[in-house]
């Protein structure tokens, strides 16, 4: 999923249809965390890493700029960066943030997952 490739450097691809959708609650929490951590204006890297009790885990972190081969899209004024290796696992994933008496944190709805752990932080 790369656009504008040159012989010696791949460039980020900007896409209009997001791979991942963040709920309003997730965006609000991320914006609040950016302010608290002094990372206003940073983008959100969304990825998948090996690990967790179900085999794969979600990875969220703030990052100033995308890598050269990232898929880049925006939700509102929040830039989102996804590496091409994680893209197939993240297609149509919805990320929500909940904060109740019972639980607090980011939740993932992944239509590509064949299974997940009890806490919802990892999948297979």
Secondary structure, DSSP 8 states (H G I E B T S, - for coil): ---S--SS----EE-SS-SEEE-HHHHHHHHHHHHHTT-TT-EEEEEEEE-STTSEEEEEEEESS--TT-EEEEETTEEEEE-HHHHHHHTTEEEEEEE-SS-EEEEEE-TT-S-B-TTSSEE-
